[in-house]
Amino acid sequence: MKRAVVTVIGNDRPGIIAGVSKTLADNQANILDVAQTLMDKIFTMSMLIDITEIDAKFSNLQVELTKVGQKLGVSIQIQREEIFNSMSKI
């Protein structure tokens, strides 16, 4: 299984979870786990996703999530799990 980590940070507003989830589903990514928190008016969400069945290239999903983030007024980052794990060890 190929996995990736998605992080979302920004001001809270309706539609953030729906927008991110729809983009992932449209790209054949499966959400394995999700955690979200609202700190005052700041929304944060982390997702672990299965990217094994992605039809498009990973970079295309990165671009689409960036566009969704701009539309929603949040920052969305995605990293392959092995890169995320390597970065967290530094």
N, CA, C and O of each residue as an XYZ file, in Angstrom:
360
protein
N       0.853     -1.190      0.000
C       0.000      0.000      0.000
C       0.890      1.242      0.000
O       1.842      1.340      0.775
N       0.571      2.167     -0.863
C       1.250      3.466     -0.888
C       0.398      4.452     -0.109
O      -0.809      4.554     -0.328
N       1.045      5.188      0.817
C       0.288      6.121      1.647
C       0.922      7.505      1.611
O       2.099      7.669      1.291
N       0.098      8.494      1.953
C       0.556      9.880      2.018
C      -0.125     10.572      3.196
O      -1.148     10.112      3.703
N       0.467     11.683      3.615
C      -0.071     12.488      4.709
C      -0.512     13.831      4.130
O       0.245     14.498      3.425
N      -1.745     14.210      4.440
C      -2.300     15.490      4.005
C      -2.505     16.344      5.250
O      -3.073     15.878      6.238
N      -2.046     17.593      5.207
C      -2.295     18.519      6.305
C      -3.003     19.757      5.766
O      -2.700     20.250      4.680
N      -3.954     20.242      6.562
C      -4.749     21.417      6.185
C      -4.737     22.380      7.364
O      -5.013     21.986      8.497
N      -4.417     23.644      7.096
C      -4.397     24.663      8.150
C      -4.973     25.955      7.585
O      -4.645     26.362      6.471
N      -5.834     26.593      8.369
C      -6.372     27.880      7.947
C      -7.527     28.311      8.821
O      -7.890     27.627      9.777
N      -8.103     29.455      8.483
C      -9.272     29.935      9.210
C     -10.454     29.012      8.945
O     -10.681     28.573      7.818
N     -11.198     28.730     10.004
C     -12.337     27.825      9.890
C     -13.434     28.440      9.027
O     -13.702     29.640      9.092
N     -14.050     27.603      8.234
C     -15.199     27.994      7.421
C     -15.875     26.728      6.930
O     -15.240     25.674      6.887
N     -17.132     26.801      6.563
C     -17.831     25.616      6.051
C     -17.209     25.120      4.744
O     -16.765     25.918      3.919
N     -17.182     23.813      4.567
C     -16.783     23.213      3.305
C     -15.354     22.738      3.200
O     -14.977     22.163      2.178
N     -14.537     22.960      4.231
C     -13.132     22.556      4.134
C     -13.017     21.034      4.017
O     -12.398     20.527      3.081
N     -13.607     20.313      4.955
C     -13.519     18.851      4.937
C     -14.145     18.299      3.657
O     -13.595     17.388      3.038
N     -15.278     18.843      3.265
C     -15.957     18.382      2.045
C     -15.095     18.617      0.810
O     -14.990     17.739     -0.046
N     -14.479     19.787      0.708
C     -13.657     20.105     -0.456
C     -12.437     19.217     -0.572
O     -12.117     18.731     -1.657
N     -11.756     19.002      0.540
C     -10.564     18.149      0.537
C     -10.959     16.701      0.259
O     -10.334     16.033     -0.566
N     -11.984     16.219      0.937
C     -12.427     14.834      0.758
C     -12.878     14.557     -0.672
O     -12.569     13.504     -1.230
N     -13.608     15.498     -1.265
C     -14.070     15.319     -2.645
C     -12.897     15.247     -3.607
O     -12.888     14.412     -4.512
N     -11.911     16.108     -3.422
C     -10.731     16.098     -4.290
C      -9.992     14.768     -4.173
O      -9.563     14.203     -5.179
N      -9.846     14.274     -2.960
C      -9.188     12.984     -2.765
C      -9.986     11.858     -3.420
O      -9.415     11.012     -4.108
N     -11.291     11.845     -3.212
C     -12.138     10.799     -3.802
C     -12.113     10.863     -5.326
O     -12.050      9.827     -5.988
N     -12.161     12.062     -5.882
C     -12.125     12.228     -7.339
C     -10.829     11.691     -7.940
O     -10.784     11.342     -9.120
N      -9.783     11.625     -7.133
C      -8.478     11.139     -7.584
C      -8.186      9.711     -7.123
O      -7.042      9.261     -7.183
N      -9.206      9.007     -6.670
C      -9.090      7.606     -6.247
C      -8.210      7.398     -5.019
O      -7.652      6.317     -4.833
N      -8.081      8.428     -4.178
C      -7.359      8.301     -2.918
C      -8.365      7.941     -1.826
O      -9.466      8.488     -1.778
N      -7.976      7.021     -0.959
C      -8.858      6.565      0.111
C      -8.370      7.108      1.455
O      -7.196      6.963      1.798
N      -9.266      7.730      2.208
C      -8.916      8.262      3.533
C      -8.879      7.102      4.524
O      -9.875      6.406      4.719
N      -7.715      6.904      5.147
C      -7.546      5.829      6.119
C      -7.779      6.309      7.543
O      -8.330      5.583      8.370
N      -7.357      7.537      7.823
C      -7.502      8.094      9.172
C      -7.528      9.610      9.056
O      -6.908     10.188      8.164
N      -8.249     10.243      9.964
C      -8.345     11.698      9.942
C      -8.446     12.224     11.371
O      -9.117     11.638     12.221
N      -7.767     13.337     11.613
C      -7.876     14.038     12.891
C      -8.013     15.512     12.565
O      -7.273     16.054     11.744
N      -8.968     16.153     13.219
C      -9.146     17.587     12.993
C      -9.406     18.278     14.308
O     -10.001     17.722     15.230
N      -8.935     19.522     14.363
C      -9.055     20.313     15.580
C      -9.377     21.750     15.204
O      -8.927     22.261     14.178
N     -10.154     22.376     16.043
C     -10.443     23.790     15.895
C      -9.857     24.495     17.115
O     -10.308     24.281     18.240
N      -8.841     25.343     16.884
C      -8.213     26.109     17.954
C      -8.611     27.558     17.751
O      -8.124     28.226     16.839
N      -9.507     28.042     18.617
C     -10.111     29.354     18.448
C     -10.787     29.356     17.087
O     -11.800     28.675     16.926
N     -10.287     30.080     16.107
C     -10.892     30.082     14.774
C      -9.974     29.449     13.732
O     -10.213     29.566     12.530
N      -8.922     28.777     14.203
C      -7.962     28.142     13.302
C      -8.300     26.659     13.175
O      -8.352     25.930     14.166
N      -8.528     26.233     11.937
C      -8.859     24.852     11.621
C      -7.577     24.115     11.254
O      -6.781     24.611     10.457
N      -7.374     22.934     11.832
C      -6.253     22.075     11.453
C      -6.786     20.662     11.217
O      -7.658     20.180     11.940
N      -6.249     20.020     10.202
C      -6.659     18.647      9.913
C      -5.465     17.890      9.358
O      -4.696     18.415      8.552
N      -5.324     16.648      9.801
C      -4.316     15.738      9.269
C      -5.031     14.489      8.784
O      -5.926     13.970      9.451
N      -4.627     14.018      7.622
C      -5.217     12.805      7.060
C      -4.110     11.852      6.629
O      -3.085     12.275      6.096
N      -4.325     10.582      6.863
C      -3.486      9.539      6.301
C      -4.308      8.926      5.178
O      -5.426      8.464      5.406
N      -3.761      8.918      3.967
C      -4.532      8.444      2.823
C      -3.790      7.340      2.082
O      -2.560      7.287      2.088
N      -4.549      6.470      1.452
C      -4.024      5.418      0.588
C      -4.013      5.965     -0.834
O      -5.060      6.321     -1.375
N      -2.825      6.032     -1.440
C      -2.712      6.571     -2.799
C      -2.395      5.472     -3.819
O      -1.975      5.765     -4.938
N      -2.594      4.226     -3.438
C      -2.289      3.095     -4.315
C      -3.062      3.158     -5.629
O      -2.516      2.826     -6.681
N      -4.309      3.574     -5.582
C      -5.179      3.547     -6.760
C      -5.268      4.865     -7.514
O      -6.159      5.036     -8.345
N      -4.367      5.797     -7.241
C      -4.432      7.104     -7.905
C      -4.242      6.922     -9.406
O      -3.253      6.346     -9.861
N      -5.206      7.424    -10.157
C      -5.134      7.346    -11.614
C      -4.102      8.326    -12.158
O      -3.304      7.973    -13.026
N      -4.118      9.541    -11.655
C      -3.194     10.585    -12.118
C      -1.880     10.457    -11.361
O      -1.772      9.699    -10.397
N      -0.912     11.191    -11.803
C       0.357     11.211    -11.092
C       0.186     11.927     -9.760
O      -0.711     12.755     -9.601
N       1.047     11.603     -8.812
C       1.005     12.207     -7.483
C       1.106     13.723     -7.579
O       0.416     14.437     -6.851
N       1.951     14.216     -8.464
C       2.122     15.665     -8.610
C       0.827     16.344     -9.058
O       0.577     17.492     -8.692
N       0.008     15.654     -9.839
C      -1.286     16.217    -10.247
C      -2.207     16.388     -9.039
O      -2.925     17.383     -8.936
N      -2.183     15.420     -8.132
C      -2.988     15.521     -6.913
C      -2.495     16.686     -6.066
O      -3.302     17.410     -5.483
N      -1.178     16.879     -5.990
C      -0.632     18.016     -5.245
C      -1.163     19.331     -5.813
O      -1.566     20.215     -5.058
N      -1.164     19.459     -7.114
C      -1.632     20.680     -7.766
C      -3.120     20.891     -7.491
O      -3.539     22.003     -7.170
N      -3.913     19.836     -7.614
C      -5.352     19.961     -7.361
C      -5.644     20.362     -5.924
O      -6.510     21.202     -5.680
N      -4.929     19.770     -4.964
C      -5.142     20.131     -3.559
C      -4.729     21.571     -3.286
O      -5.371     22.256     -2.490
N      -3.673     22.039     -3.930
C      -3.263     23.431     -3.782
C      -4.358     24.366     -4.281
O      -4.664     25.368     -3.633
N      -4.947     24.046     -5.424
C      -6.028     24.860     -5.983
C      -7.247     24.861     -5.060
O      -7.865     25.905     -4.853
N      -7.596     23.704     -4.510
C      -8.724     23.623     -3.577
C      -8.427     24.455     -2.345
O      -9.300     25.166     -1.848
N      -7.200     24.371     -1.848
C      -6.804     25.160     -0.690
C      -6.934     26.652     -0.945
O      -7.416     27.388     -0.084
N      -6.509     27.106     -2.120
C      -6.637     28.524     -2.472
C      -8.103     28.931     -2.523
O      -8.472     30.008     -2.053
N      -8.929     28.075     -3.089
C     -10.364     28.363     -3.179
C     -11.002     28.449     -1.787
O     -11.882     29.274     -1.543
N     -10.540     27.582     -0.882
C     -11.108     27.537      0.470
C     -10.407     28.478      1.446
O     -10.871     28.657      2.572
N      -9.308     29.074      1.030
C      -8.573     29.979      1.906
C      -7.767     29.272      2.979
O      -7.572     29.810      4.069
N      -7.292     28.055      2.675
C      -6.476     27.285      3.616
C      -5.210     26.795      2.906
O      -5.125     26.802      1.678
N      -4.244     26.377      3.700
C      -3.028     25.778      3.161
C      -3.166     24.261      3.222
O      -3.450     23.700      4.281
N      -2.965     23.602      2.086
C      -3.034     22.137      2.027
C      -1.686     21.623      1.529
O      -1.197     22.032      0.477
N      -1.105     20.726      2.301
C       0.159     20.087      1.940
C      -0.054     18.583      1.875
O      -0.821     18.023      2.657
N       0.627     17.934      0.941
C       0.590     16.477      0.856
C       2.011     15.977      0.667
O       2.774     16.526     -0.129
N       2.360     14.929      1.406
C       3.681     14.310      1.300
C       3.508     12.802      1.310
O       2.672     12.258      2.031
N       4.311     12.142      0.499
C       4.334     10.688      0.582
C       4.760     10.297      1.998
O       5.562     10.993      2.621
N       4.229      9.195      2.499
C       4.491      8.784      3.879
C       5.980      8.641      4.170
O       6.438      9.051      5.237
N       6.741      8.070      3.247
C       8.164      7.861      3.512
C       8.912      9.190      3.633
O       9.860      9.294      4.411
N       8.501     10.193      2.880
C       9.115     11.528      2.991
C       8.718     12.166      4.316
O       9.556     12.742      5.010
N       7.441     12.063      4.664
C       6.951     12.614      5.930
C       7.719     11.999      7.100
O       8.167     12.713      7.998
N       7.866     10.682      7.086
C       8.579     10.007      8.178
C      10.043     10.435      8.237
O      10.586     10.638      9.323
N      10.673     10.571      7.096
C      12.075     10.996      7.065
C      12.218     12.422      7.612
O      13.140     12.705      8.377
N      11.322     13.301      7.227
C      11.380     14.694      7.682
C      11.128     14.804      9.178
O      11.726     15.649      9.844
N      10.261     13.968      9.709
C       9.950     14.059     11.144
C      11.085     13.537     12.015
O      11.113     13.802     13.217
N      12.018     12.797     11.425
C      13.163     12.279     12.183
C      14.294     13.296     12.275
O      15.200     13.148     13.095
N      14.243     14.319     11.442
C      15.328     15.323     11.440
C      15.228     16.228     12.639
O      16.051     17.128     12.804
